[in-house]
Amino acid sequence: GAIDSMLARYTALKRFRSDDPYAPGGISRRPERAVIVYCNLIKKLYKDVPVVIGGIEASMRRIAHYDFWDNKVRRSIIEDSRADILVYGMGEKAIADIAIRLRSGIGLDGIPGTVVMSKNYPANSLILPGEEAALNSRKGFIDLYKAFYSNQQKVLAQQAGKRFLVHYPAYEMNSKELDDIY
């Protein structure tokens, strides 16, 4: 969406907003953490349908992250939403790749600019500090973010329970590709 669902609902002082310029009639009816709520409803009704998430809410929460609203570190939104793949940043190429793979019955691993949950991690991955350490200690969280932001050009893997959060680096677009999109 154009705005994070929590920002659409609350002010920076954590008070309810009186209006939402992005909602019909100016009144927000979106739930808190809309991506999580909507994806879980979809997965409940359509278990076998692949769910792709993206936009501001997903991009900002693609790994364990500090949540201002709860004043705590939360796990990746892909885990809480039960989505099959997360597209972050400019997702034009990633979405096209996802559509081609879904049509062809090919797995979704390895698409640049995406995050997936996997039982294994690619051999060429840089292993990030585990999610558990980030959730339970300030030092663990800081170590995770230092490693994450210093290595955006690499395939990153983070243990999350018995699975791995695998983060593929984004496409690097040239001027012509950007011009073609816009």
Secondary structure, DSSP 8 states (H G I E B T S, - for coil): --S-HHHHHB-TTS-B-S--TTSGGG-----TTHHHHHHHHHHHH-TTS--EE-HHHHHHTSSSEEETTTTEEE--HHHHHT-SEEE-SS-HHHHHHHHHHHHHT---TT-TTEEEEESS--TT-EE---HHHHHH-HHHHHHHHHHHHH-TTS-EEEEETTEEEEE-------HHHHHHH-
